[in-house]
Amino acid sequence: MEHNRKYLVIIERGEDGSYSAYVPDLPGCVAIGQDTPEQVKCLIQEAIEAHIQGLVEDGLPVPEPITQGEYVNAPAA
């Protein structure tokens, strides 16, 4: 297994104040309900590792990381 893949992780804050994260290039790979961004980052890292390991064990291809992200300025309302 290749060790230098770098996946985009999206972190969102819910209305209840908890943090969740997902990986667009690994459908179903999520971490939810954490109190801080740091906690959800740790949990999503573990989720990515487990997700990829599961794909490999099942003989399925591991998707390449192709999604990119960037902040873009928007005009003030």
mmCIF file of the N, C-alpha and C atoms, coordinates in Angstrom:
data_MODEL
# 
_entry.id   MODEL 
# 
loop_
_atom_site.group_PDB 
_atom_site.id 
_atom_site.type_symbol 
_atom_site.label_atom_id 
_atom_site.label_alt_id 
_atom_site.label_comp_id 
_atom_site.label_asym_id 
_atom_site.label_entity_id 
_atom_site.label_seq_id 
_atom_site.pdbx_PDB_ins_code 
_atom_site.Cartn_x 
_atom_site.Cartn_y 
_atom_site.Cartn_z 
_atom_site.occupancy 
_atom_site.B_iso_or_equiv 
_atom_site.pdbx_formal_charge 
_atom_site.auth_seq_id 
_atom_site.auth_comp_id 
_atom_site.auth_asym_id 
_atom_site.auth_atom_id 
_atom_site.pdbx_PDB_model_num 
ATOM 1   N N  . MET A 1 1  ? 0.844   -1.193 0.000  1.00 0.00 ? 1  MET A N  1 
ATOM 2   C CA . MET A 1 1  ? 0.000   0.000  0.000  1.00 0.00 ? 1  MET A CA 1 
ATOM 3   C C  . MET A 1 1  ? 0.881   1.245  0.000  1.00 0.00 ? 1  MET A C  1 
ATOM 4   N N  . GLU A 1 2  ? 0.492   2.196  -0.820 1.00 0.00 ? 2  GLU A N  1 
ATOM 5   C CA . GLU A 1 2  ? 1.225   3.454  -0.933 1.00 0.00 ? 2  GLU A CA 1 
ATOM 6   C C  . GLU A 1 2  ? 0.998   4.282  0.336  1.00 0.00 ? 2  GLU A C  1 
ATOM 7   N N  . HIS A 1 3  ? 2.074   4.890  0.857  1.00 0.00 ? 3  HIS A N  1 
ATOM 8   C CA . HIS A 1 3  ? 1.973   5.607  2.125  1.00 0.00 ? 3  HIS A CA 1 
ATOM 9   C C  . HIS A 1 3  ? 1.961   7.121  1.992  1.00 0.00 ? 3  HIS A C  1 
ATOM 10  N N  . ASN A 1 4  ? 2.069   7.645  0.787  1.00 0.00 ? 4  ASN A N  1 
ATOM 11  C CA . ASN A 1 4  ? 2.172   9.090  0.648  1.00 0.00 ? 4  ASN A CA 1 
ATOM 12  C C  . ASN A 1 4  ? 0.923   9.733  0.051  1.00 0.00 ? 4  ASN A C  1 
ATOM 13  N N  . ARG A 1 5  ? -0.211  9.086  0.165  1.00 0.00 ? 5  ARG A N  1 
ATOM 14  C CA . ARG A 1 5  ? -1.458  9.689  -0.315 1.00 0.00 ? 5  ARG A CA 1 
ATOM 15  C C  . ARG A 1 5  ? -1.904  10.764 0.662  1.00 0.00 ? 5  ARG A C  1 
ATOM 16  N N  . LYS A 1 6  ? -2.452  11.823 0.122  1.00 0.00 ? 6  LYS A N  1 
ATOM 17  C CA . LYS A 1 6  ? -2.902  12.944 0.942  1.00 0.00 ? 6  LYS A CA 1 
ATOM 18  C C  . LYS A 1 6  ? -4.316  13.299 0.506  1.00 0.00 ? 6  LYS A C  1 
ATOM 19  N N  . TYR A 1 7  ? -5.281  13.014 1.378  1.00 0.00 ? 7  TYR A N  1 
ATOM 20  C CA . TYR A 1 7  ? -6.691  13.234 1.061  1.00 0.00 ? 7  TYR A CA 1 
ATOM 21  C C  . TYR A 1 7  ? -7.198  14.540 1.663  1.00 0.00 ? 7  TYR A C  1 
ATOM 22  N N  . LEU A 1 8  ? -8.066  15.213 0.917  1.00 0.00 ? 8  LEU A N  1 
ATOM 23  C CA . LEU A 1 8  ? -8.736  16.400 1.424  1.00 0.00 ? 8  LEU A CA 1 
ATOM 24  C C  . LEU A 1 8  ? -9.773  15.960 2.452  1.00 0.00 ? 8  LEU A C  1 
ATOM 25  N N  . VAL A 1 9  ? -9.770  16.616 3.603  1.00 0.00 ? 9  VAL A N  1 
ATOM 26  C CA . VAL A 1 9  ? -10.743 16.365 4.662  1.00 0.00 ? 9  VAL A CA 1 
ATOM 27  C C  . VAL A 1 9  ? -11.568 17.639 4.837  1.00 0.00 ? 9  VAL A C  1 
ATOM 28  N N  . ILE A 1 10 ? -12.880 17.491 4.825  1.00 0.00 ? 10 ILE A N  1 
ATOM 29  C CA . ILE A 1 10 ? -13.790 18.607 5.042  1.00 0.00 ? 10 ILE A CA 1 
ATOM 30  C C  . ILE A 1 10 ? -14.268 18.532 6.491  1.00 0.00 ? 10 ILE A C  1 
ATOM 31  N N  . ILE A 1 11 ? -14.068 19.624 7.229  1.00 0.00 ? 11 ILE A N  1 
ATOM 32  C CA . ILE A 1 11 ? -14.507 19.698 8.627  1.00 0.00 ? 11 ILE A CA 1 
ATOM 33  C C  . ILE A 1 11 ? -15.636 20.719 8.705  1.00 0.00 ? 11 ILE A C  1 
ATOM 34  N N  . GLU A 1 12 ? -16.732 20.301 9.312  1.00 0.00 ? 12 GLU A N  1 
ATOM 35  C CA . GLU A 1 12 ? -17.896 21.170 9.432  1.00 0.00 ? 12 GLU A CA 1 
ATOM 36  C C  . GLU A 1 12 ? -18.317 21.272 10.891 1.00 0.00 ? 12 GLU A C  1 
ATOM 37  N N  . ARG A 1 13 ? -18.825 22.444 11.252 1.00 0.00 ? 13 ARG A N  1 
ATOM 38  C CA . ARG A 1 13 ? -19.375 22.639 12.589 1.00 0.00 ? 13 ARG A CA 1 
ATOM 39  C C  . ARG A 1 13 ? -20.890 22.627 12.473 1.00 0.00 ? 13 ARG A C  1 
ATOM 40  N N  . GLY A 1 14 ? -21.528 21.752 13.230 1.00 0.00 ? 14 GLY A N  1 
ATOM 41  C CA . GLY A 1 14 ? -22.973 21.632 13.183 1.00 0.00 ? 14 GLY A CA 1 
ATOM 42  C C  . GLY A 1 14 ? -23.671 22.690 14.009 1.00 0.00 ? 14 GLY A C  1 
ATOM 43  N N  . GLU A 1 15 ? -24.976 22.762 13.845 1.00 0.00 ? 15 GLU A N  1 
ATOM 44  C CA . GLU A 1 15 ? -25.776 23.732 14.584 1.00 0.00 ? 15 GLU A CA 1 
ATOM 45  C C  . GLU A 1 15 ? -25.683 23.520 16.093 1.00 0.00 ? 15 GLU A C  1 
ATOM 46  N N  . ASP A 1 16 ? -25.426 22.285 16.504 1.00 0.00 ? 16 ASP A N  1 
ATOM 47  C CA . ASP A 1 16 ? -25.304 21.983 17.934 1.00 0.00 ? 16 ASP A CA 1 
ATOM 48  C C  . ASP A 1 16 ? -23.909 22.275 18.477 1.00 0.00 ? 16 ASP A C  1 
ATOM 49  N N  . GLY A 1 17 ? -22.997 22.752 17.601 1.00 0.00 ? 17 GLY A N  1 
ATOM 50  C CA . GLY A 1 17 ? -21.642 23.093 18.025 1.00 0.00 ? 17 GLY A CA 1 
ATOM 51  C C  . GLY A 1 17 ? -20.643 21.964 17.902 1.00 0.00 ? 17 GLY A C  1 
ATOM 52  N N  . SER A 1 18 ? -21.098 20.758 17.567 1.00 0.00 ? 18 SER A N  1 
ATOM 53  C CA . SER A 1 18 ? -20.164 19.642 17.421 1.00 0.00 ? 18 SER A CA 1 
ATOM 54  C C  . SER A 1 18 ? -19.532 19.668 16.031 1.00 0.00 ? 18 SER A C  1 
ATOM 55  N N  . TYR A 1 19 ? -18.393 19.003 15.911 1.00 0.00 ? 19 TYR A N  1 
ATOM 56  C CA . TYR A 1 19 ? -17.645 18.970 14.655 1.00 0.00 ? 19 TYR A CA 1 
ATOM 57  C C  . TYR A 1 19 ? -17.727 17.591 14.015 1.00 0.00 ? 19 TYR A C  1 
ATOM 58  N N  . SER A 1 20 ? -17.820 17.607 12.703 1.00 0.00 ? 20 SER A N  1 
ATOM 59  C CA . SER A 1 20 ? -17.831 16.391 11.906 1.00 0.00 ? 20 SER A CA 1 
ATOM 60  C C  . SER A 1 20 ? -16.852 16.578 10.756 1.00 0.00 ? 20 SER A C  1 
ATOM 61  N N  . ALA A 1 21 ? -16.426 15.457 10.173 1.00 0.00 ? 21 ALA A N  1 
ATOM 62  C CA . ALA A 1 21 ? -15.503 15.521 9.043  1.00 0.00 ? 21 ALA A CA 1 
ATOM 63  C C  . ALA A 1 21 ? -15.822 14.396 8.076  1.00 0.00 ? 21 ALA A C  1 
ATOM 64  N N  . TYR A 1 22 ? -15.499 14.634 6.802  1.00 0.00 ? 22 TYR A N  1 
ATOM 65  C CA . TYR A 1 22 ? -15.632 13.593 5.806  1.00 0.00 ? 22 TYR A CA 1 
ATOM 66  C C  . TYR A 1 22 ? -14.550 13.762 4.751  1.00 0.00 ? 22 TYR A C  1 
ATOM 67  N N  . VAL A 1 23 ? -14.347 12.694 3.986  1.00 0.00 ? 23 VAL A N  1 
ATOM 68  C CA . VAL A 1 23 ? -13.314 12.663 2.957  1.00 0.00 ? 23 VAL A CA 1 
ATOM 69  C C  . VAL A 1 23 ? -14.006 12.441 1.614  1.00 0.00 ? 23 VAL A C  1 
ATOM 70  N N  . PRO A 1 24 ? -14.102 13.476 0.776  1.00 0.00 ? 24 PRO A N  1 
ATOM 71  C CA . PRO A 1 24 ? -14.822 13.339 -0.490 1.00 0.00 ? 24 PRO A CA 1 
ATOM 72  C C  . PRO A 1 24 ? -14.331 12.188 -1.381 1.00 0.00 ? 24 PRO A C  1 
ATOM 73  N N  . ASP A 1 25 ? -13.052 11.896 -1.351 1.00 0.00 ? 25 ASP A N  1 
ATOM 74  C CA . ASP A 1 25 ? -12.507 10.849 -2.213 1.00 0.00 ? 25 ASP A CA 1 
ATOM 75  C C  . ASP A 1 25 ? -12.644 9.446  -1.637 1.00 0.00 ? 25 ASP A C  1 
ATOM 76  N N  . LEU A 1 26 ? -13.124 9.337  -0.391 1.00 0.00 ? 26 LEU A N  1 
ATOM 77  C CA . LEU A 1 26 ? -13.353 8.039  0.244  1.00 0.00 ? 26 LEU A CA 1 
ATOM 78  C C  . LEU A 1 26 ? -14.806 7.989  0.737  1.00 0.00 ? 26 LEU A C  1 
ATOM 79  N N  . PRO A 1 27 ? -15.748 7.749  -0.175 1.00 0.00 ? 27 PRO A N  1 
ATOM 80  C CA . PRO A 1 27 ? -17.159 7.746  0.216  1.00 0.00 ? 27 PRO A CA 1 
ATOM 81  C C  . PRO A 1 27 ? -17.424 6.843  1.415  1.00 0.00 ? 27 PRO A C  1 
ATOM 82  N N  . GLY A 1 28 ? -18.147 7.396  2.386  1.00 0.00 ? 28 GLY A N  1 
ATOM 83  C CA . GLY A 1 28 ? -18.466 6.650  3.600  1.00 0.00 ? 28 GLY A CA 1 
ATOM 84  C C  . GLY A 1 28 ? -17.464 6.836  4.713  1.00 0.00 ? 28 GLY A C  1 
ATOM 85  N N  . CYS A 1 29 ? -16.373 7.515  4.449  1.00 0.00 ? 29 CYS A N  1 
ATOM 86  C CA . CYS A 1 29 ? -15.351 7.743  5.475  1.00 0.00 ? 29 CYS A CA 1 
ATOM 87  C C  . CYS A 1 29 ? -15.676 9.047  6.198  1.00 0.00 ? 29 CYS A C  1 
ATOM 88  N N  . VAL A 1 30 ? -16.185 8.908  7.437  1.00 0.00 ? 30 VAL A N  1 
ATOM 89  C CA . VAL A 1 30 ? -16.647 10.067 8.201  1.00 0.00 ? 30 VAL A CA 1 
ATOM 90  C C  . VAL A 1 30 ? -16.234 9.961  9.665  1.00 0.00 ? 30 VAL A C  1 
ATOM 91  N N  . ALA A 1 31 ? -16.262 11.099 10.323 1.00 0.00 ? 31 ALA A N  1 
ATOM 92  C CA . ALA A 1 31 ? -16.093 11.192 11.780 1.00 0.00 ? 31 ALA A CA 1 
ATOM 93  C C  . ALA A 1 31 ? -17.118 12.221 12.241 1.00 0.00 ? 31 ALA A C  1 
ATOM 94  N N  . ILE A 1 32 ? -17.879 11.901 13.272 1.00 0.00 ? 32 ILE A N  1 
ATOM 95  C CA . ILE A 1 32 ? -18.963 12.806 13.670 1.00 0.00 ? 32 ILE A CA 1 
ATOM 96  C C  . ILE A 1 32 ? -19.005 13.017 15.174 1.00 0.00 ? 32 ILE A C  1 
ATOM 97  N N  . GLY A 1 33 ? -19.631 14.132 15.559 1.00 0.00 ? 33 GLY A N  1 
ATOM 98  C CA . GLY A 1 33 ? -19.982 14.388 16.942 1.00 0.00 ? 33 GLY A CA 1 
ATOM 99  C C  . GLY A 1 33 ? -18.838 14.682 17.889 1.00 0.00 ? 33 GLY A C  1 
ATOM 100 N N  . GLN A 1 34 ? -17.816 15.376 17.440 1.00 0.00 ? 34 GLN A N  1 
ATOM 101 C CA . GLN A 1 34 ? -16.681 15.692 18.300 1.00 0.00 ? 34 GLN A CA 1 
ATOM 102 C C  . GLN A 1 34 ? -16.793 17.121 18.825 1.00 0.00 ? 34 GLN A C  1 
ATOM 103 N N  . ASP A 1 35 ? -16.220 17.358 20.002 1.00 0.00 ? 35 ASP A N  1 
ATOM 104 C CA . ASP A 1 35 ? -16.328 18.669 20.656 1.00 0.00 ? 35 ASP A CA 1 
ATOM 105 C C  . ASP A 1 35 ? -15.423 19.739 20.059 1.00 0.00 ? 35 ASP A C  1 
ATOM 106 N N  . THR A 1 36 ? -14.290 19.342 19.469 1.00 0.00 ? 36 THR A N  1 
ATOM 107 C CA . THR A 1 36 ? -13.337 20.314 18.945 1.00 0.00 ? 36 THR A CA 1 
ATOM 108 C C  . THR A 1 36 ? -12.837 19.882 17.567 1.00 0.00 ? 36 THR A C  1 
ATOM 109 N N  . PRO A 1 37 ? -12.327 20.852 16.789 1.00 0.00 ? 37 PRO A N  1 
ATOM 110 C CA . PRO A 1 37 ? -11.730 20.484 15.498 1.00 0.00 ? 37 PRO A CA 1 
ATOM 111 C C  . PRO A 1 37 ? -10.562 19.508 15.660 1.00 0.00 ? 37 PRO A C  1 
ATOM 112 N N  . GLU A 1 38 ? -9.790  19.679 16.710 1.00 0.00 ? 38 GLU A N  1 
ATOM 113 C CA . GLU A 1 38 ? -8.648  18.782 16.938 1.00 0.00 ? 38 GLU A CA 1 
ATOM 114 C C  . GLU A 1 38 ? -9.104  17.348 17.149 1.00 0.00 ? 38 GLU A C  1 
ATOM 115 N N  . GLN A 1 39 ? -10.190 17.171 17.906 1.00 0.00 ? 39 GLN A N  1 
ATOM 116 C CA . GLN A 1 39 ? -10.707 15.832 18.152 1.00 0.00 ? 39 GLN A CA 1 
ATOM 117 C C  . GLN A 1 39 ? -11.194 15.183 16.861 1.00 0.00 ? 39 GLN A C  1 
ATOM 118 N N  . VAL A 1 40 ? -11.900 15.948 16.038 1.00 0.00 ? 40 VAL A N  1 
ATOM 119 C CA . VAL A 1 40 ? -12.422 15.373 14.802 1.00 0.00 ? 40 VAL A CA 1 
ATOM 120 C C  . VAL A 1 40 ? -11.285 15.087 13.821 1.00 0.00 ? 40 VAL A C  1 
ATOM 121 N N  . LYS A 1 41 ? -10.225 15.886 13.829 1.00 0.00 ? 41 LYS A N  1 
ATOM 122 C CA . LYS A 1 41 ? -9.067  15.611 12.969 1.00 0.00 ? 41 LYS A CA 1 
ATOM 123 C C  . LYS A 1 41 ? -8.418  14.293 13.351 1.00 0.00 ? 41 LYS A C  1 
ATOM 124 N N  . CYS A 1 42 ? -8.274  14.049 14.630 1.00 0.00 ? 42 CYS A N  1 
ATOM 125 C CA . CYS A 1 42 ? -7.684  12.794 15.109 1.00 0.00 ? 42 CYS A CA 1 
ATOM 126 C C  . CYS A 1 42 ? -8.561  11.611 14.705 1.00 0.00 ? 42 CYS A C  1 
ATOM 127 N N  . LEU A 1 43 ? -9.869  11.768 14.898 1.00 0.00 ? 43 LEU A N  1 
ATOM 128 C CA . LEU A 1 43 ? -10.789 10.682 14.584 1.00 0.00 ? 43 LEU A CA 1 
ATOM 129 C C  . LEU A 1 43 ? -10.864 10.410 13.085 1.00 0.00 ? 43 LEU A C  1 
ATOM 130 N N  . ILE A 1 44 ? -10.837 11.448 12.254 1.00 0.00 ? 44 ILE A N  1 
ATOM 131 C CA . ILE A 1 44 ? -10.909 11.217 10.805 1.00 0.00 ? 44 ILE A CA 1 
ATOM 132 C C  . ILE A 1 44 ? -9.618  10.570 10.306 1.00 0.00 ? 44 ILE A C  1 
ATOM 133 N N  . GLN A 1 45 ? -8.483  10.876 10.927 1.00 0.00 ? 45 GLN A N  1 
ATOM 134 C CA . GLN A 1 45 ? -7.235  10.206 10.546 1.00 0.00 ? 45 GLN A CA 1 
ATOM 135 C C  . GLN A 1 45 ? -7.346  8.703  10.791 1.00 0.00 ? 45 GLN A C  1 
ATOM 136 N N  . GLU A 1 46 ? -7.892  8.343  11.947 1.00 0.00 ? 46 GLU A N  1 
ATOM 137 C CA . GLU A 1 46 ? -8.103  6.928  12.257 1.00 0.00 ? 46 GLU A CA 1 
ATOM 138 C C  . GLU A 1 46 ? -9.099  6.300  11.289 1.00 0.00 ? 46 GLU A C  1 
ATOM 139 N N  . ALA A 1 47 ? -10.150 7.058  10.946 1.00 0.00 ? 47 ALA A N  1 
ATOM 140 C CA . ALA A 1 47 ? -11.162 6.555  10.020 1.00 0.00 ? 47 ALA A CA 1 
ATOM 141 C C  . ALA A 1 47 ? -10.576 6.316  8.629  1.00 0.00 ? 47 ALA A C  1 
ATOM 142 N N  . ILE A 1 48 ? -9.709  7.217  8.183  1.00 0.00 ? 48 ILE A N  1 
ATOM 143 C CA . ILE A 1 48 ? -9.065  7.052  6.871  1.00 0.00 ? 48 ILE A CA 1 
ATOM 144 C C  . ILE A 1 48 ? -8.228  5.779  6.855  1.00 0.00 ? 48 ILE A C  1 
ATOM 145 N N  . GLU A 1 49 ? -7.434  5.587  7.888  1.00 0.00 ? 49 GLU A N  1 
ATOM 146 C CA . GLU A 1 49 ? -6.584  4.394  7.963  1.00 0.00 ? 49 GLU A CA 1 
ATOM 147 C C  . GLU A 1 49 ? -7.422  3.124  7.958  1.00 0.00 ? 49 GLU A C  1 
ATOM 148 N N  . ALA A 1 50 ? -8.505  3.106  8.746  1.00 0.00 ? 50 ALA A N  1 
ATOM 149 C CA . ALA A 1 50 ? -9.364  1.921  8.818  1.00 0.00 ? 50 ALA A CA 1 
ATOM 150 C C  . ALA A 1 50 ? -10.095 1.700  7.490  1.00 0.00 ? 50 ALA A C  1 
ATOM 151 N N  . HIS A 1 51 ? -10.535 2.776  6.867  1.00 0.00 ? 51 HIS A N  1 
ATOM 152 C CA . HIS A 1 51 ? -11.255 2.688  5.595  1.00 0.00 ? 51 HIS A CA 1 
ATOM 153 C C  . HIS A 1 51 ? -10.352 2.080  4.519  1.00 0.00 ? 51 HIS A C  1 
ATOM 154 N N  . ILE A 1 52 ? -9.138  2.602  4.413  1.00 0.00 ? 52 ILE A N  1 
ATOM 155 C CA . ILE A 1 52 ? -8.205  2.089  3.407  1.00 0.00 ? 52 ILE A CA 1 
ATOM 156 C C  . ILE A 1 52 ? -7.839  0.642  3.705  1.00 0.00 ? 52 ILE A C  1 
ATOM 157 N N  . GLN A 1 53 ? -7.600  0.328  4.954  1.00 0.00 ? 53 GLN A N  1 
ATOM 158 C CA . GLN A 1 53 ? -7.276  -1.052 5.325  1.00 0.00 ? 53 GLN A CA 1 
ATOM 159 C C  . GLN A 1 53 ? -8.422  -1.989 4.936  1.00 0.00 ? 53 GLN A C  1 
ATOM 160 N N  . GLY A 1 54 ? -9.648  -1.557 5.175  1.00 0.00 ? 54 GLY A N  1 
ATOM 161 C CA . GLY A 1 54 ? -10.803 -2.372 4.810  1.00 0.00 ? 54 GLY A CA 1 
ATOM 162 C C  . GLY A 1 54 ? -10.898 -2.593 3.309  1.00 0.00 ? 54 GLY A C  1 
ATOM 163 N N  . LEU A 1 55 ? -10.635 -1.538 2.529  1.00 0.00 ? 55 LEU A N  1 
ATOM 164 C CA . LEU A 1 55 ? -10.650 -1.689 1.073  1.00 0.00 ? 55 LEU A CA 1 
ATOM 165 C C  . LEU A 1 55 ? -9.606  -2.698 0.621  1.00 0.00 ? 55 LEU A C  1 
ATOM 166 N N  . VAL A 1 56 ? -8.397  -2.576 1.169  1.00 0.00 ? 56 VAL A N  1 
ATOM 167 C CA . VAL A 1 56 ? -7.307  -3.485 0.795  1.00 0.00 ? 56 VAL A CA 1 
ATOM 168 C C  . VAL A 1 56 ? -7.660  -4.921 1.173  1.00 0.00 ? 56 VAL A C  1 
ATOM 169 N N  . GLU A 1 57 ? -8.163  -5.118 2.382  1.00 0.00 ? 57 GLU A N  1 
ATOM 170 C CA . GLU A 1 57 ? -8.528  -6.470 2.839  1.00 0.00 ? 57 GLU A CA 1 
ATOM 171 C C  . GLU A 1 57 ? -9.631  -7.082 1.980  1.00 0.00 ? 57 GLU A C  1 
ATOM 172 N N  . ASP A 1 58 ? -10.528 -6.240 1.461  1.00 0.00 ? 58 ASP A N  1 
ATOM 173 C CA . ASP A 1 58 ? -11.617 -6.728 0.618  1.00 0.00 ? 58 ASP A CA 1 
ATOM 174 C C  . ASP A 1 58 ? -11.218 -6.853 -0.845 1.00 0.00 ? 58 ASP A C  1 
ATOM 175 N N  . GLY A 1 59 ? -9.965  -6.524 -1.162 1.00 0.00 ? 59 GLY A N  1 
ATOM 176 C CA . GLY A 1 59 ? -9.489  -6.615 -2.529 1.00 0.00 ? 59 GLY A CA 1 
ATOM 177 C C  . GLY A 1 59 ? -10.042 -5.541 -3.441 1.00 0.00 ? 59 GLY A C  1 
ATOM 178 N N  . LEU A 1 60 ? -10.477 -4.441 -2.857 1.00 0.00 ? 60 LEU A N  1 
ATOM 179 C CA . LEU A 1 60 ? -11.036 -3.335 -3.636 1.00 0.00 ? 60 LEU A CA 1 
ATOM 180 C C  . LEU A 1 60 ? -9.975  -2.272 -3.881 1.00 0.00 ? 60 LEU A C  1 
ATOM 181 N N  . PRO A 1 61 ? -10.107 -1.518 -4.963 1.00 0.00 ? 61 PRO A N  1 
ATOM 182 C CA . PRO A 1 61 ? -9.122  -0.469 -5.231 1.00 0.00 ? 61 PRO A CA 1 
ATOM 183 C C  . PRO A 1 61 ? -9.260  0.680  -4.233 1.00 0.00 ? 61 PRO A C  1 
ATOM 184 N N  . VAL A 1 62 ? -8.139  1.269  -3.894 1.00 0.00 ? 62 VAL A N  1 
ATOM 185 C CA . VAL A 1 62 ? -8.123  2.442  -3.025 1.00 0.00 ? 62 VAL A CA 1 
ATOM 186 C C  . VAL A 1 62 ? -8.169  3.664  -3.936 1.00 0.00 ? 62 VAL A C  1 
ATOM 187 N N  . PRO A 1 63 ? -9.229  4.497  -3.798 1.00 0.00 ? 63 PRO A N  1 
ATOM 188 C CA . PRO A 1 63 ? -9.345  5.668  -4.670 1.00 0.00 ? 63 PRO A CA 1 
ATOM 189 C C  . PRO A 1 63 ? -8.161  6.619  -4.524 1.00 0.00 ? 63 PRO A C  1 
ATOM 190 N N  . GLU A 1 64 ? -7.762  7.164  -5.652 1.00 0.00 ? 64 GLU A N  1 
ATOM 191 C CA . GLU A 1 64 ? -6.710  8.176  -5.638 1.00 0.00 ? 64 GLU A CA 1 
ATOM 192 C C  . GLU A 1 64 ? -7.275  9.473  -5.061 1.00 0.00 ? 64 GLU A C  1 
ATOM 193 N N  . PRO A 1 65 ? -6.461  10.210 -4.328 1.00 0.00 ? 65 PRO A N  1 
ATOM 194 C CA . PRO A 1 65 ? -6.919  11.515 -3.844 1.00 0.00 ? 65 PRO A CA 1 
ATOM 195 C C  . PRO A 1 65 ? -6.892  12.524 -4.989 1.00 0.00 ? 65 PRO A C  1 
ATOM 196 N N  . ILE A 1 66 ? -8.073  12.946 -5.431 1.00 0.00 ? 66 ILE A N  1 
ATOM 197 C CA . ILE A 1 66 ? -8.144  13.873 -6.559 1.00 0.00 ? 66 ILE A CA 1 
ATOM 198 C C  . ILE A 1 66 ? -8.834  15.192 -6.200 1.00 0.00 ? 66 ILE A C  1 
ATOM 199 N N  . THR A 1 67 ? -9.567  15.209 -5.091 1.00 0.00 ? 67 THR A N  1 
ATOM 200 C CA . THR A 1 67 ? -10.299 16.416 -4.716 1.00 0.00 ? 67 THR A CA 1 
ATOM 201 C C  . THR A 1 67 ? -9.349  17.436 -4.120 1.00 0.00 ? 67 THR A C  1 
ATOM 202 N N  . GLN A 1 68 ? -9.551  18.703 -4.518 1.00 0.00 ? 68 GLN A N  1 
ATOM 203 C CA . GLN A 1 68 ? -8.747  19.798 -3.987 1.00 0.00 ? 68 GLN A CA 1 
ATOM 204 C C  . GLN A 1 68 ? -9.673  20.805 -3.323 1.00 0.00 ? 68 GLN A C  1 
ATOM 205 N N  . GLY A 1 69 ? -9.131  21.607 -2.462 1.00 0.00 ? 69 GLY A N  1 
ATOM 206 C CA . GLY A 1 69 ? -9.922  22.639 -1.804 1.00 0.00 ? 69 GLY A CA 1 
ATOM 207 C C  . GLY A 1 69 ? -9.149  23.933 -1.711 1.00 0.00 ? 69 GLY A C  1 
ATOM 208 N N  . GLU A 1 70 ? -9.892  25.012 -1.664 1.00 0.00 ? 70 GLU A N  1 
ATOM 209 C CA . GLU A 1 70 ? -9.269  26.322 -1.545 1.00 0.00 ? 70 GLU A CA 1 
ATOM 210 C C  . GLU A 1 70 ? -10.307 27.310 -1.048 1.00 0.00 ? 70 GLU A C  1 
ATOM 211 N N  . TYR A 1 71 ? -9.876  28.249 -0.245 1.00 0.00 ? 71 TYR A N  1 
ATOM 212 C CA . TYR A 1 71 ? -10.759 29.326 0.185  1.00 0.00 ? 71 TYR A CA 1 
ATOM 213 C C  . TYR A 1 71 ? -10.780 30.393 -0.896 1.00 0.00 ? 71 TYR A C  1 
ATOM 214 N N  . VAL A 1 72 ? -11.957 30.967 -1.132 1.00 0.00 ? 72 VAL A N  1 
ATOM 215 C CA . VAL A 1 72 ? -12.137 32.009 -2.128 1.00 0.00 ? 72 VAL A CA 1 
ATOM 216 C C  . VAL A 1 72 ? -12.835 33.176 -1.447 1.00 0.00 ? 72 VAL A C  1 
ATOM 217 N N  . ASN A 1 73 ? -12.327 34.378 -1.668 1.00 0.00 ? 73 ASN A N  1 
ATOM 218 C CA . ASN A 1 73 ? -12.954 35.580 -1.087 1.00 0.00 ? 73 ASN A CA 1 
ATOM 219 C C  . ASN A 1 73 ? -14.304 35.831 -1.733 1.00 0.00 ? 73 ASN A C  1 
ATOM 220 N N  . ALA A 1 74 ? -15.258 36.219 -0.894 1.00 0.00 ? 74 ALA A N  1 
ATOM 221 C CA . ALA A 1 74 ? -16.589 36.584 -1.380 1.00 0.00 ? 74 ALA A CA 1 
ATOM 222 C C  . ALA A 1 74 ? -16.880 38.013 -0.942 1.00 0.00 ? 74 ALA A C  1 
ATOM 223 N N  . PRO A 1 75 ? -17.650 38.737 -1.728 1.00 0.00 ? 75 PRO A N  1 
ATOM 224 C CA . PRO A 1 75 ? -17.960 40.118 -1.344 1.00 0.00 ? 75 PRO A CA 1 
ATOM 225 C C  . PRO A 1 75 ? -18.792 40.155 -0.071 1.00 0.00 ? 75 PRO A C  1 
ATOM 226 N N  . ALA A 1 76 ? -18.594 41.211 0.700  1.00 0.00 ? 76 ALA A N  1 
ATOM 227 C CA . ALA A 1 76 ? -19.373 41.390 1.924  1.00 0.00 ? 76 ALA A CA 1 
ATOM 228 C C  . ALA A 1 76 ? -20.819 41.662 1.560  1.00 0.00 ? 76 ALA A C  1 
ATOM 229 N N  . ALA A 1 77 ? -21.713 41.172 2.383  1.00 0.00 ? 77 ALA A N  1 
ATOM 230 C CA . ALA A 1 77 ? -23.155 41.353 2.109  1.00 0.00 ? 77 ALA A CA 1 
ATOM 231 C C  . ALA A 1 77 ? -23.593 42.752 2.496  1.00 0.00 ? 77 ALA A C  1 
# 
